[in-house]
């Protein structure tokens, strides 16, 4: 069985430590823990490993967040992975800093990357892991906040949250969405 885990973010040095790139950062942490090396391939950086007999593909799209659907659709089709085996990892300003929520499906919630994936796939029926980046910004400064870098205090508290996200991803692959939601959505 194959699974595609797509962490959303923007390519380029200026985006590396930004809140909007938390999908990339979570996949980087999981890749490091699993000895996965990303390769620059079509529409993104891809790496893979086997976990309990299941093949996990980690994708960091190179299409920028707002056009993530192209990369996700390409890799789903290339590897013949069903939508039920897709998990998209994204930032969420509606959740407090560090809080995570796993969902079976849903609307984009104002996230342009999810919106594009929904449009390209023709469905919103796929799992998503939303990582809370908080909303500590003045009115009208959302873009600057989302594309801004983590503060040192935030960065110091992120490591354990990223490790938990890796556990969630592997639980999704092995135990399924329902059991994983029950185990992690209240932590």
N, C-alpha and C positions, 0 to 999 in steps of 0.2 A: 504494500500500500504506500502511495506517495502523498505528500502534503506540501503545500506551498505556504510559507510564512513570509508575507511582504511587509517590511518595515518602511514606512513612508518618511521621506526627507528630501532635501535639496542637495545636489552635488555642488562642490566648490568650497574652497578654503573658507570663504566668508560665512558659511553656514554650519561649519563643523560642530561647534558647541552651542548651537541655538536650540531653543525650546521646540521649534517646529521640526527639528531633526531627531526627536526622541525615538522615533521608529528605527532610524539607522543606528542610533546609539545602543538601543536594546539588542538589536541583532548583532552588533559588534561585540557586546558583552557575552552573548550566548555563543557566538562563533569562537571567541577566545577560550571560553570554558570548555568547548567541545573540540578544540583544535581544528576548526574549519578555516580554510583560506578562501577568500572571495576572489573570483576571476571576473575581469571586465568582459562582459559578453553583450549580446544584443539586448538593448533596452535596460541594461542594469548590471549590477554586480551580483553574482550568484555563487553560492557555496552550498555544499550538501554534506549530510552525514546520516548514519543509520542510528536510530534509537529504538531499541526493543523490537527489532525486525521491521521497522517502518522507515521509509526514506523521507528525510526532511530536506526540502530545498529552502534556503534562506535567500530572499531577494531584496536588494536595495535598488529600486528603480533609478535610472539615470535620466528620467524624463521630467524631472522636477515634480513636486507634489501635485500641482494642479492637473497634470497629465498622466498620473500614475496608472490609470486604466489600461493604457497601451501596453505597459510592461507586464502588468498582472495578467491581462488577457493572453498575451503572447506566451508567457511561461506556463499558464494553465493548459493552453492548447498544445504546446511543444511537448510537455511531459505527460499529457493526457490525465490531468488531475481534475476531479470533479469539484464543483463549487463548494460542496460540503466539506472538502479537505483544504479549503482556503482560510487563512487567518490573516487579517490586516492589522498591523500595529500602528496606532496614530496618537498624536497629541490631542488633548481635549481641554479647552479653557473652562468648560462648564464643571469640571471636577477639581477639587482642591489639590494642591501640589502633592504629588506622590501617590494619590489614590488611583487604583486601577479598577476597571469594569470590563468584564468579558460579556459580550452579547452575541446571540445567535444570528441576528440580522437587525436591520433597522435603516432609518433614513440617515442622511449625511450629517445631520446636526450642525450644519453650517461649515462643515469641513470640505473644502474644495477637492481634496484628493479622493475622499469617499464618494463625493458627488460624481466625479469623473469615472471612477470604477463602476458605480451603479449604472451610469449611462452606457459605458462600453460593454459591460457584461449583460445589460438588460435586466438586471435583478439587484435587489439589495439583500438577497437571501444567502449571506455568507457571514462567517464569524468575524468579529473585530474586537481587538483589545485596545481599549482607550486608556491612555495614561494621562492623568491630571497634571496640567502645568500651572493651574491656578489662574486667577484673573486679577492680579494685583497691578492694575494699570489704570491711569486716568481715562476718562471718557475720550474717545477718538484716538487713543494710542494703542489699539489692539494690534495692528500690524507691526509696530515697532517692538511691542512686548513679545509677540510670538516669534519674530525673527531676531529677537535679542538673545544674548548669551545668558546662560545660567549664572546666578550669583555664586560666589565661593561657598556661602552657607548652603545653598541649594545643592550644589555639586557634591559637597561633603555628605549629604544625606541620600544621594541617589543610588549609590552602589548596592545597598541591600535591596532597594526597590527593583533595580535592574535584575538582580539575581532571582527575585521572586517572579519577575516576568518570564525569565527563562524556565522556571519551574512550571508556570502556567502554560507556556507554549508546549512543553513536553507532555504535560498532563492532557492538554487538548488533543494531542496526537495519539496518546496511548489510551486514555480513559474516555475521551469524547467531551463534547461541549457541555452537556448537562451536568455531569459529575464534576467537571472542572469549575463551572460557574458556582455550584453549591459549595465547593471547597474553598474558593478564593475570593468571591465577590464581597465578602464581609470582612476581609482582612485589611 
